[in-house]
Amino acid sequence: MTPGHVPVANGHKLNLRHHLHCPAHLARLATAIHPHEILSQSHQDGVNDRSPPAQGDETTDLSKQYDTPIGLAHTTMQALKDRIKLHYDLASDYYLNLWGEHIHHGYWATDESKANDTKETAQINLIRLLLDISGVGEGSHVLDVGCGVGGTSRYLASQLGCTVTGVTISGKQVQIATRLSKAEAEKEAMEGTSVSADSDGFWPLGKGKVRFIELDAERMGEFFASDAGTFDAVWISEALSHFPNKALFFRNASRVLKVGGKLALADWFKAEGLGETEFKDDIKPIEDGMLLPPLCTQQGYLDLAKGAGLKVFGGPKDISKEVSKTWDISWSLVQNPSLWGFAFSQGRDGIAFLQSFRAMRRGYANGSFRYAVMAFEK
Ligand SMILES: C[S@@+](CC[C@H](N)C(=O)[O-])C[C@H]1O[C@@H](n2cnc3c(N)ncnc32)[C@H](O)[C@@H]1O
């Protein structure tokens, strides 16, 4: 395929470069390239999550066709948050079609698991690991911060009978999460029965319930002021690395938790003591492409949590080697011209996002980029 040209629904190809300067054109393009088309093309191309893992840093023909323009400085942290919101508003249908309802890594704890478990199973394995180390129990009242399209929230409600409030900065994710939860609730009810949310907006799932709220989590302290000290658990999976003010998050988590409540956390980190070259080659493209303020080390999170009055309860458990397969699968999934076309239609952030997948694999291979789970108690 010609670089910058992408197939659209009517079988024609669009030259994306003609549209790049006009936001209105870009928005129309983003909707013209339908996520189902990308999914079906991935399947036609035989891309699946059992593709053989490629080693280290791999440039493909497709990735070579698209240059990543020079990184944009985050002029203000609000500007970064606006870009994060736009990214998830535009891309969440694509995440759902390509990755499913969980927008987080998979966890393959053993060679046997690596050989046999699909990414969907591995994603549930990660949730189970975080449950184990945090001790979040059945029937808990949980605040799922940066909840994506609600995969974890629904799991905690349906499997553990939890009452879960999910918050995300993306209004589109709230729409998708609510739609998926309603559909699951209707499936559980008698066939053909319509199910509605209760007066607080919760949808019944198993013995638990879920609701979703559009909220910049940096405001959660004020938003949940009247619920201060009432949550059994705050759950945050791969969202804190997006937050500019991490100390504020730990203070807010401590504020909403009841005494003895747990903070369950999974996230991305840079290794301790990186040299300038490793930082520039491995970490910078990840921060740039994944829309992250400067990444922290694991010790950095421990210090912030302690500063907010939380005690370490479980971990930190570094599981970089057990999760890195996620990016071999993801790199295979994005070897799809339509997806690069869609990314191109979003401007430089879209291309930098896909290009950063290579940096993720390189960072894991070099040990400069790390993944860990940890839990805290109030
Ligand atoms: C990588 S996704 C993880 C989604 C989900 N936790 C999961 O594991 O499937 C990151 C999430 O963080 C959310 N997020 C990023 N910045 C946020 C903010 N300031 N306030 C609320 N949500 C935010 C995004 O909207 C997205 O849902």
The ligand as an SDF file (V2000), in Angstrom:
LIG
                    3D

 27 29  0  0  0  0  0  0  0  0999 V2000
   -4.2410    2.1410   29.5120 C   0  0  0  0  0  0  0  0  0  0  0  0
   -5.8770    2.6050   29.9130 S   0  0  0  0  0  0  0  0  0  0  0  0
   -6.2430    1.4670   31.2360 C   0  0  0  0  0  0  0  0  0  0  0  0
   -7.7280    1.1860   31.3170 C   0  0  0  0  0  0  0  0  0  0  0  0
   -8.1780    0.2240   32.4020 C   0  0  0  0  0  0  0  0  0  0  0  0
   -7.6600    0.5730   33.7160 N   0  0  0  0  0  0  0  0  0  0  0  0
   -7.7930   -1.2080   32.0790 C   0  0  0  0  0  0  0  0  0  0  0  0
   -6.9270   -1.7260   32.7880 O   0  0  0  0  0  0  0  0  0  0  0  0
   -8.3730   -1.7850   31.1470 O   0  0  0  0  0  0  0  0  0  0  0  0
   -5.6340    4.1500   30.7580 C   0  0  0  0  0  0  0  0  0  0  0  0
   -6.9150    4.7550   31.2960 C   0  0  0  0  0  0  0  0  0  0  0  0
   -6.5850    5.9090   32.0780 O   0  0  0  0  0  0  0  0  0  0  0  0
   -7.5780    6.8820   31.8460 C   0  0  0  0  0  0  0  0  0  0  0  0
   -7.0590    8.2060   32.2420 N   0  0  0  0  0  0  0  0  0  0  0  0
   -5.9040    8.8020   31.8540 C   0  0  0  0  0  0  0  0  0  0  0  0
   -5.7810   10.0060   32.4530 N   0  0  0  0  0  0  0  0  0  0  0  0
   -6.8750   10.1670   33.2450 C   0  0  0  0  0  0  0  0  0  0  0  0
   -7.3210   11.1730   34.1340 C   0  0  0  0  0  0  0  0  0  0  0  0
   -6.6220   12.3080   34.3340 N   0  0  0  0  0  0  0  0  0  0  0  0
   -8.4980   10.9890   34.7680 N   0  0  0  0  0  0  0  0  0  0  0  0
   -9.2250    9.8540   34.5900 C   0  0  0  0  0  0  0  0  0  0  0  0
   -8.8540    8.8650   33.7600 N   0  0  0  0  0  0  0  0  0  0  0  0
   -7.6910    9.0130   33.0990 C   0  0  0  0  0  0  0  0  0  0  0  0
   -7.8610    6.7550   30.3650 C   0  0  0  0  0  0  0  0  0  0  0  0
   -9.0740    7.3870   30.0360 O   0  0  0  0  0  0  0  0  0  0  0  0
   -7.9200    5.2230   30.2580 C   0  0  0  0  0  0  0  0  0  0  0  0
   -9.2010    4.7840   30.5960 O   0  0  0  0  0  0  0  0  0  0  0  0
  1  2  1  0
  2  3  1  0
  2 10  1  0
  3  4  1  0
  4  5  1  0
  5  6  1  0
  5  7  1  0
  7  8  2  0
  7  9  1  0
 10 11  1  0
 11 12  1  0
 11 26  1  0
 12 13  1  0
 13 14  1  0
 13 24  1  0
 14 15  1  0
 14 23  1  0
 15 16  2  0
 16 17  1  0
 17 18  1  0
 17 23  2  0
 18 19  1  0
 18 20  2  0
 20 21  1  0
 21 22  2  0
 22 23  1  0
 24 25  1  0
 24 26  1  0
 26 27  1  0
M  CHG  2   2   1   9  -1
M  END
$$$$
